[in-house]
């Protein structure tokens, strides 16, 4: 196990420099962690975590993570601007790479080309984990596609991400599943929040062994979900859409407006923390065998739908949980507080 630190006063000044310092043959190397800290100049770079790496596994892999919490806020923590006029795949991930806890945006794109913000498919992508990221304001040229997460492979875990405003001039596909998983190596797409896609929020070319659960998609230009029914071994459960495309079978909910779910659904100032009255509250399936926290590290006690677990109340209070019990209104919380004041003092 080796740790590579990036940021002001750290060993490396860029994320790519730290990645390049990792041994190419990962066999027996354990976890290679790239910790990214604050840097006054910010981070504007594309990432290649593909070229030159081999023999990654569930025990020997690369984890790139922000060490400054974004607290679920646009522009919070470490902002990684992967915009580039030079490359079409702005972040390329090889097998078993983990990428977590960033704000990711793209201030530019390659002309005359499809643009991939995070590319983890087409023969490499097995075991990739992408989680706890805010990905927003990404585009491609008119007539070309912009893919937020381009996925394909077995044992993938993509959860607790929020993707907002993907595609403006070009077409926008926030989450695009391009390749199947296999039996015994199922891939998970769970508890993601997707808003304001120019085209389709979550597009699944094949349901083969993909578990698509607990996601919220809203305000898509064409439709919120497209899932092929031709595959085998996959699931589509406990998802919610603002249009009719989530359906009503298998605990899915349709026609639930994004304005009723989130603190702000405005792309330029989005805040995907849940309102206390959101339909997403306490509507998901338990995913604790895969992960136990939400996109900002809060414990998932009930598995809401989408990236956020807690619902917003006055001054940051969660109207749904207090002193270890579930409530449905602020008044109930205040009543519990009167009877439990001694517990509060002891905290």
URSULKA-V536390 format. One record per pair of residues at least 6 apart in sequence whose ideal C-beta (glycine too) atoms are under 8 Angstrom apart, sorted by the first residue. I is the first residue (numbers start at 0). J is the second residue. D is the distance in whole Angstrom. If there is no record, write none. Layout:
BEGIN
I|J|D ; I|J|D
END
This chain:
BEGIN
0|29|4 ; 0|30|5 ; 0|31|8 ; 0|32|7 ; 1|21|8 ; 1|28|7 ; 1|29|7 ; 1|31|5 ; 1|32|7 ; 2|32|5 ; 2|33|8 ; 2|34|6 ; 3|10|6 ; 3|11|6 ; 3|17|4 ; 3|18|8 ; 3|20|6 ; 3|21|7 ; 3|31|7 ; 3|32|7 ; 3|33|5 ; 3|34|7 ; 4|10|5 ; 4|11|7 ; 4|17|7 ; 4|34|5 ; 4|36|7 ; 5|11|5 ; 5|12|7 ; 5|13|7 ; 5|14|5 ; 5|16|8 ; 5|17|5 ; 5|33|6 ; 5|34|7 ; 5|35|5 ; 5|36|7 ; 5|38|8 ; 6|12|8 ; 6|35|6 ; 6|36|3 ; 6|37|6 ; 6|38|5 ; 7|36|7 ; 7|37|6 ; 7|38|5 ; 7|39|6 ; 8|36|8 ; 9|34|8 ; 9|36|6 ; 10|17|7 ; 11|17|4 ; 11|20|7 ; 12|38|7 ; 13|42|7 ; 13|44|6 ; 14|33|6 ; 14|35|6 ; 14|42|6 ; 14|44|6 ; 14|46|6 ; 14|63|7 ; 14|79|7 ; 15|44|6 ; 15|45|8 ; 15|46|6 ; 15|47|7 ; 17|33|5 ; 18|33|6 ; 18|46|7 ; 18|47|7 ; 18|48|6 ; 18|61|7 ; 18|63|7 ; 21|28|8 ; 21|31|5 ; 21|33|8 ; 21|52|8 ; 21|61|6 ; 22|28|6 ; 22|31|8 ; 23|51|5 ; 23|52|6 ; 23|53|6 ; 24|53|6 ; 24|54|6 ; 25|31|7 ; 25|52|6 ; 25|53|7 ; 25|54|5 ; 25|55|5 ; 25|56|7 ; 25|59|4 ; 25|60|7 ; 25|61|7 ; 26|53|8 ; 26|54|4 ; 26|56|8 ; 26|59|6 ; 27|59|6 ; 28|59|5 ; 29|58|7 ; 29|59|6 ; 30|59|8 ; 30|60|6 ; 30|61|8 ; 30|62|6 ; 31|60|7 ; 31|61|5 ; 31|62|7 ; 32|61|8 ; 32|62|5 ; 32|64|7 ; 33|61|7 ; 33|62|7 ; 33|63|4 ; 33|64|7 ; 34|64|6 ; 34|66|5 ; 35|42|7 ; 35|63|7 ; 35|64|7 ; 35|65|5 ; 35|66|6 ; 35|67|8 ; 35|77|5 ; 35|79|8 ; 35|101|8 ; 36|66|5 ; 36|67|7 ; 36|77|8 ; 37|67|6 ; 37|77|7 ; 41|78|6 ; 41|80|7 ; 42|77|7 ; 42|78|7 ; 42|79|5 ; 42|80|7 ; 43|80|4 ; 43|82|7 ; 43|106|8 ; 44|79|8 ; 44|80|8 ; 44|81|7 ; 45|81|5 ; 45|83|5 ; 45|85|8 ; 45|86|5 ; 45|89|5 ; 45|90|7 ; 46|63|7 ; 46|81|7 ; 46|89|8 ; 46|90|5 ; 46|91|7 ; 47|91|5 ; 48|61|6 ; 48|63|7 ; 48|90|7 ; 48|91|6 ; 48|92|5 ; 48|93|6 ; 48|96|5 ; 48|98|8 ; 49|91|4 ; 49|92|7 ; 49|93|4 ; 49|123|6 ; 50|91|8 ; 52|61|7 ; 52|93|5 ; 55|61|7 ; 55|93|6 ; 55|94|5 ; 55|95|4 ; 55|96|7 ; 55|126|7 ; 56|95|6 ; 56|126|8 ; 57|95|7 ; 57|126|6 ; 57|154|8 ; 59|95|8 ; 60|94|8 ; 60|95|4 ; 60|96|7 ; 60|97|7 ; 60|126|7 ; 61|93|8 ; 61|95|7 ; 61|96|5 ; 61|97|7 ; 62|96|8 ; 62|97|4 ; 62|98|8 ; 62|99|7 ; 63|96|7 ; 63|97|7 ; 63|98|5 ; 63|99|8 ; 64|97|7 ; 64|98|7 ; 64|99|5 ; 64|100|5 ; 64|101|8 ; 65|76|5 ; 65|77|4 ; 65|99|7 ; 65|100|4 ; 65|101|5 ; 66|77|7 ; 66|100|8 ; 67|76|4 ; 67|77|5 ; 68|75|7 ; 68|76|5 ; 68|100|7 ; 68|295|6 ; 68|296|7 ; 69|75|4 ; 69|76|3 ; 69|77|8 ; 69|100|7 ; 69|101|7 ; 69|102|5 ; 69|133|6 ; 69|295|7 ; 70|76|7 ; 70|295|5 ; 71|133|8 ; 71|161|8 ; 71|270|7 ; 71|271|7 ; 71|272|6 ; 71|294|6 ; 71|295|4 ; 71|306|8 ; 71|307|6 ; 72|133|8 ; 72|270|7 ; 73|102|7 ; 73|133|6 ; 73|135|6 ; 73|163|8 ; 73|268|7 ; 73|269|6 ; 73|270|7 ; 74|102|6 ; 75|102|6 ; 75|133|8 ; 76|100|7 ; 76|101|7 ; 76|102|6 ; 77|100|8 ; 77|101|6 ; 77|102|7 ; 78|101|8 ; 78|102|4 ; 78|103|8 ; 78|104|7 ; 79|101|5 ; 79|102|7 ; 79|103|5 ; 79|104|8 ; 80|104|6 ; 80|105|7 ; 80|106|5 ; 81|89|4 ; 81|90|6 ; 81|103|6 ; 81|104|8 ; 81|105|5 ; 81|116|6 ; 82|89|7 ; 82|104|7 ; 82|105|4 ; 82|106|4 ; 82|107|4 ; 82|108|7 ; 83|89|6 ; 83|105|8 ; 83|107|6 ; 83|108|7 ; 83|109|7 ; 84|107|5 ; 84|108|7 ; 84|109|6 ; 84|110|7 ; 85|109|7 ; 86|109|6 ; 87|109|5 ; 87|112|5 ; 87|113|6 ; 87|114|6 ; 87|115|6 ; 88|115|5 ; 88|118|4 ; 89|105|6 ; 89|114|7 ; 89|115|7 ; 89|116|5 ; 89|117|7 ; 89|118|8 ; 90|98|7 ; 90|103|8 ; 90|115|8 ; 90|116|7 ; 90|117|5 ; 90|118|7 ; 91|118|5 ; 91|119|8 ; 92|98|7 ; 92|117|7 ; 92|118|7 ; 92|119|4 ; 92|123|8 ; 92|124|7 ; 92|127|5 ; 92|129|8 ; 93|123|5 ; 94|123|5 ; 94|124|7 ; 94|125|5 ; 94|126|5 ; 94|127|7 ; 94|152|8 ; 95|125|7 ; 95|126|4 ; 95|127|7 ; 96|119|7 ; 96|127|6 ; 96|128|8 ; 97|127|7 ; 97|128|4 ; 97|129|8 ; 97|130|8 ; 98|117|7 ; 98|127|8 ; 98|128|7 ; 98|129|5 ; 98|130|8 ; 98|132|7 ; 99|128|7 ; 99|129|7 ; 99|130|5 ; 99|131|5 ; 99|132|7 ; 100|130|8 ; 100|131|5 ; 100|132|7 ; 101|132|5 ; 101|133|7 ; 102|132|7 ; 102|133|5 ; 102|134|8 ; 102|135|8 ; 103|116|7 ; 103|117|8 ; 103|132|6 ; 103|133|7 ; 103|134|5 ; 103|135|8 ; 104|134|7 ; 104|135|6 ; 104|136|5 ; 104|137|7 ; 105|114|7 ; 105|116|6 ; 105|136|7 ; 105|137|4 ; 105|138|7 ; 106|136|8 ; 108|114|5 ; 108|137|8 ; 108|138|6 ; 108|139|5 ; 108|140|7 ; 108|145|7 ; 108|169|8 ; 109|140|8 ; 110|140|6 ; 111|140|6 ; 111|143|7 ; 112|139|7 ; 112|140|7 ; 112|143|6 ; 113|139|6 ; 113|143|5 ; 113|144|5 ; 113|145|8 ; 113|146|7 ; 114|137|7 ; 114|138|7 ; 114|139|4 ; 114|143|7 ; 114|144|7 ; 114|145|5 ; 114|146|7 ; 114|169|7 ; 115|146|5 ; 115|149|5 ; 116|134|6 ; 116|137|5 ; 116|145|7 ; 116|146|7 ; 116|147|5 ; 116|148|7 ; 116|149|8 ; 116|165|8 ; 117|129|6 ; 117|134|8 ; 117|147|7 ; 117|148|5 ; 117|149|7 ; 118|146|8 ; 118|149|5 ; 119|127|4 ; 119|129|7 ; 119|148|8 ; 119|149|7 ; 119|150|6 ; 119|151|7 ; 119|152|7 ; 119|155|7 ; 120|149|5 ; 120|150|6 ; 120|151|3 ; 120|152|7 ; 120|177|5 ; 120|178|5 ; 121|151|6 ; 121|177|7 ; 121|178|7 ; 123|152|7 ; 124|150|6 ; 124|151|5 ; 124|152|3 ; 124|155|6 ; 124|178|7 ; 125|152|4 ; 125|153|5 ; 125|154|6 ; 125|155|7 ; 125|184|7 ; 126|152|7 ; 126|153|7 ; 126|154|5 ; 126|155|7 ; 127|150|8 ; 127|152|7 ; 127|155|5 ; 127|156|8 ; 127|157|8 ; 128|155|7 ; 128|156|4 ; 128|157|8 ; 129|148|6 ; 129|155|8 ; 129|156|7 ; 129|157|5 ; 129|160|6 ; 130|156|7 ; 130|157|7 ; 130|158|5 ; 130|159|5 ; 130|160|7 ; 130|290|7 ; 130|294|8 ; 131|159|5 ; 131|160|7 ; 131|294|5 ; 131|295|7 ; 131|296|8 ; 132|160|5 ; 132|161|8 ; 132|294|8 ; 133|160|7 ; 133|161|5 ; 133|163|8 ; 133|294|8 ; 134|147|5 ; 134|148|7 ; 134|160|6 ; 134|161|7 ; 134|162|5 ; 134|163|8 ; 134|165|7 ; 134|173|8 ; 135|161|8 ; 135|162|7 ; 135|163|4 ; 135|164|5 ; 135|165|8 ; 135|266|7 ; 135|269|7 ; 136|163|8 ; 136|164|5 ; 136|266|8 ; 137|145|6 ; 137|147|6 ; 137|164|8 ; 137|165|5 ; 137|166|8 ; 137|171|8 ; 138|145|5 ; 138|165|8 ; 138|166|6 ; 138|167|5 ; 138|168|5 ; 138|169|6 ; 138|171|7 ; 139|145|4 ; 139|166|7 ; 139|168|7 ; 139|169|3 ; 139|170|7 ; 139|171|8 ; 140|168|6 ; 140|169|5 ; 141|168|5 ; 141|169|6 ; 142|169|7 ; 142|170|8 ; 143|169|5 ; 143|170|7 ; 144|166|8 ; 144|169|6 ; 144|170|5 ; 144|171|8 ; 144|172|6 ; 145|165|6 ; 145|166|5 ; 145|169|5 ; 145|170|7 ; 145|171|5 ; 145|172|7 ; 145|197|8 ; 146|172|5 ; 146|175|5 ; 147|162|5 ; 147|165|5 ; 147|171|8 ; 147|172|7 ; 147|173|4 ; 147|174|6 ; 147|175|8 ; 148|157|6 ; 148|160|7 ; 148|162|7 ; 148|173|7 ; 148|174|5 ; 148|175|7 ; 149|175|5 ; 149|177|6 ; 150|157|6 ; 150|174|7 ; 150|175|7 ; 150|176|5 ; 150|177|7 ; 150|178|7 ; 150|186|8 ; 150|188|8 ; 151|176|7 ; 151|177|4 ; 151|178|2 ; 151|179|7 ; 152|178|6 ; 152|180|7 ; 152|186|7 ; 153|180|4 ; 153|181|5 ; 153|184|3 ; 153|185|7 ; 153|186|6 ; 153|208|7 ; 154|180|7 ; 154|184|5 ; 154|185|8 ; 154|186|6 ; 155|180|7 ; 155|186|4 ; 155|187|7 ; 155|188|8 ; 156|186|7 ; 156|187|5 ; 156|289|6 ; 156|290|8 ; 157|174|7 ; 157|186|8 ; 157|187|7 ; 157|188|5 ; 157|189|8 ; 157|191|7 ; 158|187|7 ; 158|188|7 ; 158|189|5 ; 158|190|5 ; 158|191|7 ; 158|286|7 ; 158|289|7 ; 158|290|6 ; 159|190|5 ; 159|191|7 ; 159|290|7 ; 159|292|8 ; 159|293|6 ; 159|294|4 ; 159|306|5 ; 160|191|5 ; 160|192|8 ; 160|294|7 ; 160|306|6 ; 161|191|7 ; 161|192|4 ; 161|193|8 ; 161|194|8 ; 161|269|8 ; 161|271|5 ; 161|294|6 ; 161|305|8 ; 161|306|5 ; 162|173|4 ; 162|174|7 ; 162|191|7 ; 162|192|7 ; 162|193|5 ; 162|194|7 ; 162|196|8 ; 162|200|8 ; 163|193|8 ; 163|194|5 ; 163|195|6 ; 163|266|6 ; 163|269|5 ; 163|271|7 ; 164|171|8 ; 164|194|7 ; 164|195|5 ; 164|266|4 ; 164|267|8 ; 164|269|8 ; 165|171|4 ; 165|172|7 ; 165|173|4 ; 165|195|8 ; 165|196|5 ; 165|197|7 ; 166|172|7 ; 166|196|6 ; 166|197|3 ; 166|198|6 ; 166|220|8 ; 167|197|7 ; 169|197|8 ; 170|197|6 ; 170|198|5 ; 171|196|5 ; 171|197|3 ; 171|198|5 ; 171|220|7 ; 172|196|7 ; 172|198|6 ; 172|199|6 ; 172|202|6 ; 173|193|5 ; 173|196|5 ; 173|200|6 ; 173|201|7 ; 174|188|7 ; 174|191|7 ; 174|193|6 ; 174|200|7 ; 174|201|5 ; 174|202|7 ; 175|202|5 ; 175|204|8 ; 176|188|7 ; 176|201|8 ; 176|202|7 ; 176|203|4 ; 176|204|6 ; 176|205|7 ; 176|209|6 ; 177|204|6 ; 178|204|8 ; 178|205|7 ; 179|205|5 ; 179|207|3 ; 179|208|6 ; 179|209|7 ; 179|230|7 ; 180|186|4 ; 180|207|6 ; 180|208|4 ; 180|209|6 ; 180|232|8 ; 181|207|7 ; 181|208|6 ; 182|208|6 ; 182|232|6 ; 184|208|7 ; 185|208|5 ; 185|209|7 ; 185|210|6 ; 185|232|7 ; 185|233|8 ; 186|208|7 ; 186|209|5 ; 186|210|7 ; 187|209|8 ; 187|210|5 ; 187|212|7 ; 187|286|8 ; 187|289|6 ; 188|201|7 ; 188|209|6 ; 188|210|7 ; 188|211|5 ; 188|212|7 ; 188|214|7 ; 189|210|7 ; 189|211|8 ; 189|212|5 ; 189|213|5 ; 189|214|7 ; 189|286|5 ; 189|289|7 ; 189|290|8 ; 190|212|8 ; 190|213|5 ; 190|214|7 ; 190|283|7 ; 190|286|7 ; 190|290|8 ; 190|293|7 ; 190|302|7 ; 190|303|8 ; 190|304|7 ; 190|305|6 ; 190|306|6 ; 191|201|8 ; 191|214|5 ; 191|215|8 ; 191|305|7 ; 191|306|6 ; 192|214|7 ; 192|215|5 ; 192|261|8 ; 192|271|5 ; 192|305|4 ; 192|306|4 ; 192|307|7 ; 193|200|4 ; 193|201|6 ; 193|214|7 ; 193|215|7 ; 193|216|4 ; 193|217|7 ; 193|219|8 ; 193|223|8 ; 194|200|8 ; 194|216|8 ; 194|217|5 ; 194|218|5 ; 194|257|6 ; 194|261|8 ; 194|264|6 ; 194|266|7 ; 194|269|6 ; 194|271|7 ; 195|217|8 ; 195|218|5 ; 195|219|8 ; 195|264|8 ; 195|266|5 ; 196|216|8 ; 196|218|8 ; 196|219|4 ; 196|220|6 ; 196|221|8 ; 197|219|8 ; 197|220|5 ; 197|221|8 ; 198|219|7 ; 198|220|6 ; 198|221|5 ; 199|219|6 ; 199|221|5 ; 199|222|6 ; 199|223|7 ; 199|224|7 ; 199|225|5 ; 200|216|4 ; 200|217|7 ; 200|219|4 ; 200|222|8 ; 200|223|5 ; 200|224|7 ; 200|240|8 ; 201|211|7 ; 201|214|6 ; 201|216|6 ; 201|223|7 ; 201|224|5 ; 201|225|7 ; 201|226|8 ; 202|224|8 ; 202|225|5 ; 203|209|6 ; 203|211|7 ; 203|224|8 ; 203|225|7 ; 203|226|4 ; 203|227|6 ; 204|227|6 ; 205|227|6 ; 205|229|7 ; 205|230|5 ; 205|233|8 ; 206|226|6 ; 206|227|6 ; 206|228|7 ; 206|229|7 ; 206|230|3 ; 206|231|8 ; 206|232|8 ; 206|233|3 ; 206|235|7 ; 207|230|4 ; 207|231|6 ; 207|232|6 ; 207|233|6 ; 208|230|8 ; 208|231|8 ; 208|232|4 ; 208|233|6 ; 209|230|8 ; 209|233|5 ; 209|234|8 ; 210|233|7 ; 210|234|5 ; 210|236|8 ; 211|226|7 ; 211|233|7 ; 211|234|6 ; 211|235|5 ; 211|236|8 ; 211|238|7 ; 212|234|6 ; 212|235|8 ; 212|236|5 ; 212|237|5 ; 212|238|7 ; 212|283|7 ; 212|284|6 ; 212|286|7 ; 213|236|8 ; 213|237|5 ; 213|238|7 ; 213|283|4 ; 213|284|6 ; 213|286|7 ; 213|302|6 ; 213|303|8 ; 213|304|5 ; 213|305|7 ; 214|238|5 ; 214|239|7 ; 214|304|7 ; 214|305|7 ; 215|238|7 ; 215|239|5 ; 215|240|8 ; 215|255|8 ; 215|257|8 ; 215|260|7 ; 215|279|6 ; 215|304|5 ; 215|305|4 ; 216|223|4 ; 216|224|6 ; 216|238|7 ; 216|239|8 ; 216|240|5 ; 216|241|7 ; 216|244|8 ; 216|245|8 ; 217|223|6 ; 217|240|7 ; 217|241|4 ; 217|255|8 ; 217|256|7 ; 217|257|3 ; 217|260|7 ; 217|264|7 ; 218|241|6 ; 218|257|5 ; 218|264|7 ; 219|241|8 ; 219|242|7 ; 222|242|6 ; 222|244|5 ; 223|240|4 ; 223|241|6 ; 223|242|5 ; 223|244|5 ; 223|245|7 ; 224|238|7 ; 224|240|6 ; 224|244|4 ; 224|245|6 ; 225|244|7 ; 226|235|6 ; 234|249|8 ; 235|249|6 ; 235|251|7 ; 236|249|5 ; 236|250|6 ; 236|251|7 ; 236|284|6 ; 237|249|7 ; 237|250|5 ; 237|251|7 ; 237|282|7 ; 237|283|5 ; 237|284|5 ; 237|304|6 ; 238|245|5 ; 238|251|5 ; 238|252|8 ; 238|304|7 ; 239|245|6 ; 239|251|7 ; 239|252|5 ; 239|253|8 ; 239|255|5 ; 239|260|8 ; 239|278|6 ; 239|279|6 ; 239|282|7 ; 239|304|5 ; 239|305|8 ; 240|251|8 ; 240|252|8 ; 240|253|5 ; 240|254|7 ; 240|255|7 ; 241|254|7 ; 241|255|6 ; 241|256|6 ; 241|257|5 ; 242|253|7 ; 242|254|7 ; 243|253|5 ; 243|254|6 ; 244|253|7 ; 245|251|4 ; 245|252|6 ; 245|253|5 ; 246|253|6 ; 247|253|6 ; 250|282|8 ; 250|284|7 ; 252|278|6 ; 252|282|7 ; 255|278|4 ; 255|279|8 ; 257|264|4 ; 258|264|5 ; 259|274|7 ; 259|276|7 ; 259|277|6 ; 259|278|7 ; 260|273|6 ; 260|274|6 ; 260|277|4 ; 260|278|6 ; 260|279|5 ; 260|305|7 ; 261|269|7 ; 261|270|6 ; 261|271|5 ; 261|272|7 ; 261|273|7 ; 261|274|7 ; 261|277|7 ; 262|270|4 ; 262|271|7 ; 262|272|5 ; 262|273|8 ; 262|274|7 ; 262|311|5 ; 263|269|5 ; 263|270|4 ; 271|305|7 ; 271|306|6 ; 271|307|6 ; 272|307|5 ; 272|309|7 ; 272|310|8 ; 272|311|5 ; 273|279|6 ; 273|280|6 ; 273|303|6 ; 273|305|7 ; 273|307|5 ; 273|309|7 ; 273|310|4 ; 273|311|6 ; 274|310|6 ; 274|311|6 ; 275|310|4 ; 275|311|7 ; 275|312|6 ; 275|318|4 ; 275|319|7 ; 275|328|8 ; 275|329|7 ; 276|310|8 ; 277|303|8 ; 277|310|6 ; 278|304|8 ; 279|303|5 ; 279|304|4 ; 279|305|5 ; 279|307|8 ; 280|301|8 ; 280|303|5 ; 280|310|5 ; 280|319|6 ; 281|301|5 ; 281|302|8 ; 281|303|6 ; 281|319|7 ; 281|325|8 ; 282|303|7 ; 282|304|5 ; 283|301|8 ; 283|302|4 ; 283|303|6 ; 283|304|5 ; 284|302|6 ; 285|302|5 ; 286|299|8 ; 286|302|6 ; 287|299|7 ; 287|302|8 ; 290|299|8 ; 291|298|6 ; 291|299|6 ; 292|298|6 ; 292|299|6 ; 292|308|8 ; 293|299|6 ; 293|303|8 ; 293|306|6 ; 293|307|6 ; 293|308|4 ; 293|309|7 ; 294|306|4 ; 294|307|6 ; 295|307|8 ; 297|307|8 ; 297|308|5 ; 297|309|5 ; 298|308|7 ; 299|308|5 ; 300|308|7 ; 300|320|6 ; 301|308|7 ; 301|319|8 ; 301|320|8 ; 301|325|7 ; 302|308|8 ; 303|310|8 ; 309|317|4 ; 309|319|7 ; 309|320|7 ; 310|317|6 ; 310|318|6 ; 310|319|5 ; 311|317|8 ; 312|318|4 ; 312|329|6 ; 312|332|8 ; 313|329|7 ; 316|329|7 ; 316|332|7 ; 318|326|6 ; 318|327|8 ; 318|328|6 ; 318|329|5 ; 318|332|6 ; 319|325|6 ; 319|326|6 ; 319|327|7 ; 320|326|7 ; 321|332|5 ; 321|335|5 ; 321|336|7 ; 322|335|6 ; 322|339|5 ; 322|342|6 ; 324|335|7 ; 326|332|5 ; 326|335|7 ; 336|343|7
END
